[in-house]
């Protein structure tokens, strides 16, 4: 457990399995919440296949009956509402985890639309069974919707471009070429007759896409927009006090690199600088070196102007305290997940409605907390460990055991 805001922040930032960096808004930092300890449920003994790339290949075992899982009335009601919005995606999407097919969700989704909020707990008990992916040992971080300074037009003090999707960025579904690559995608561009990687961060920031990408707004601080890219969406506080929401549109296809670990390994963070504020202060105090460090993260996110609330990877609104980012190769997007963690605030029923560049592998979660100072305080200190149980429609395990995964592959011995 972590008890000081600086230590909390640096561990989330610098851990090899860290989640999204939480950039501080202007003004004093919020007081870090002191986490309330909780005692997670024990995982079911299991020997996962190490290095497997999907939930099905990793292996799964039956979890406790859903009626025995600690699901409260309020969290069940909120999760039911989020699940309803996810149902259309569950019914039509290809589940890259190998666990479910669209038809598996039909009965539960029909029931969700006919269930009142007062019956939310009964709904999850009636229509779902719990499974544990791999060893079930879960790690959860947190993210929120940040607010930074921005402008719709370029003007003095606002000269960092916020790009929309470039016209020459191409998405390629490799599964369209061979079944062995089903579910795998790459992004790049066409150069002559060759498909090549898209421009990296350094090339983009030095004008590489000025002729092909729209500029939807201008940021005041390159450090703030760098970290907003890692969050994936946020709010721009305009000079007149208004708010412009921007959301994730696409990404350049390059791998994400966490700069916190680079700074730590190079001894750039001195005592007293290991808070989130300290890291951003270092980057601002050393603009040339800071720029080069940020460019070592070659990943670059493109935005779109967004009407309404923040949205996740499904293109649906995400809800603070309910929505979570997952690796869709291990958790079907839209599925409920019960996290039983060593922090009370993370121990809840979540709906997988988002993804994240650093959220990779089985039982890795990034919990969404909404917007505002309270959300930032919770998300900035979130690093919970415990056990995860994925809720699948009743009968899924039996179907998998009888006929293989969602794509018809045989069950692993």
Phi, psi and omega in degrees: 000152182241136190243347180243144186299322180295315180293320177303311185294315185291327178291320177295319182290318194259348179301146179297338180246033184292158178267217185274138176295141180254100183287136179286143172284170178292152181099180183296146180287146178290153176290129182296137177290138174276117185295144174269121184292146175221166183244108184291152173297148178288142176287156176281130179305131182200150178245094183289160174277112185291134176086001179294151189259357178220166178297318181298316181289328179294322182106149182217158175225159179292138175266189178295159172304141182302329179297340180265356179279144183282084180248116180277163183297314184294316181292326178294319180297315181291322179292323178298317179298316179292322179297319179304316182293335182276343187304315179304323178289320179299323183286333186250340185282151170277122182277108183283355176285343182082007186264322188230161171241161180306321182296333180299330187268354189299313183294316181294321180292321177298318180293325181299320181290341181257003185260133177280159180301327182293344181254018187298315181298315179299325179301310182294325178292326185281322193253359185229154170235148183265136172231154178248126179271124180061226181276355176075359184284112189259148172230129183233131170252190181221153173218166181211180180265104184282166176232127179230169180279134181204172181214147176290333182237156177285128178208175183303128180089354179227089186224020176256113185292141172250112190270145165274183182294129178291150181292334184263009177280126185242130173263133180238123174270105184293335178295341177288344182259328179205139182295336181293343179250022180303132179089353181260136181227154174225159176236146178187204179214163179263125176240106187068244177249015184244139174269121187234162177301149179285164181304141177272181185303314182299316180294321179295315183288347177253024171099008186297336182238014183301331182270351187238347185240135175288151173255115186269342179190177180230134179263156180275333190225120180297332179290317180297316182288330176301312183282334174293328175299323180291323176294322178098341176197165180176190181241141172257124174274111186282159182304330180273005179094351179287172181240133172242118178272137174233144182230163180298130176249315179192185183213158188280001177085359179274153181292145177279137175234124178283119184284340179301317179296322178297316181295320178297311184296334181266004177070026182277342182260108182272167176307133183092352179252005188271011172273169176301318179298322180295321179295315179293324178296321179296315180299322181285326181285340180233070190301319182291312179294321179297319177300316181294322178294315179298327179288346175289342167273098187285346178293141181218133184255139176253143188244168170223152174292137187238128175265138178084195188288168178301145181239153179259195186293339178278357185076020181245155177300140174258149188241128179300133180080003182228316184276145178222148173269140184221173169268112185295350174283350181235343178223123177299130178296126183105348184280151173281147176223130175264116175259122174248103194240175178275007172236132184296322184291334178273345182279101187192178174264119184245156175245127182285100184235008184210169174228172179203148183301328181263002183264095186226138173098174180291140171064029176250126186225150174233111187272137183263137186238008177090211184235163176102175185295321181295317178297319179295321181295319179289310185296322183296335180251010186279122171202090187247147178234147181173223186231141179244136173236120178277131178264120179243156179304142179306132180099350182296314181299319180295319178296318179297317180295327184275325189227013180090190185282186185296340179260008177090004179288149180293155177290140178296142179292000000 
